[in-house]
Amino acid sequence: MEENNSPAVEARRETSRSDRALRHELHIPLRYRLEGREEWLSGEAINMSESGLLFSSDDLLEVNSRVQITFQNPETPMVKSGTRQARVVRRILSNWPETRVLFGAKFC
């Protein structure tokens, strides 16, 4: 039997999904732009938590890319307080039949 403070038990605790922030499913449009760029690109928020966001886009982003994300409507003037800074921390391919690239981004 493993002790409560053993490395194996600690590793399982650290990787436990219960330690992750609670995620809320959204499936709503978003806009984002790469740091230093003017052009806003379209995407879709899949889920969001206090610490980050999972979203899809037709454009391929590199891991560690810094982005500004907003849920504001493209027809309204941009409100700076409505944007969040984030860093892409993972890139995954969703399952069939809706195969698309998903990006995990951590809020800065």
Secondary structure, 3 states (H helix, E strand, C coil): CCCCCCHHHHHHHHHCHHHCCCCEEEEEEEEEEECCCCCCEEEEEEEECCCEEEEEECCCCCCCCEEEEECCCCCCCCCHHHEEEEEEEEEEECCCCCCCEEEEEEEC
